[in-house]
Amino acid sequence: MVEVAYVNVYVRELEPAVAFYRDKLGLSLLHSDAEHGYASFAAGPIRLGLAVAGADHEELVGRLTGVGLAVPDLAAEHARLVELGVTFAMPPERQPWGGFMALVDDPDGNTLYLDEVSAAHASPGD
């Protein structure tokens, strides 16, 4: 059986990105290696990696990543992050499919989903 083990987000500089994901989003840093341009965070059952893109992959930085981060109270998390100066591409909004979601930008312009954990995401039998 294949399982997702990690997702990488491409960044320009490792340290500012690590600071954002650790200090603002509150993810737990597992490993950071400036020499190899990579950091890894605990992000629930999978890992979130930050990879320095380098000049030959600059086009990978500053994109809508498709990486979803779950929070129990989106309104409270939005307020907390706004206080920390975090930029939102989309404020919290109820989605047509029933979810409650916002889009948040990291320092490199990578857009992440910030999604309130809700019944809309519950697995059958939960």
Secondary structure, 3 states (H helix, E strand, C coil): CCCCCEEEEEECCHHHHHHHHHHHCCCEEEEEECCCCEEEEEECCEEEEEEECCHHHHHHCCCEEEEEEEECCHHHHHHHHHHCCCEEEEEEEECCCCCEEEEEECCCCCEEEEEECCHHHCCCCC
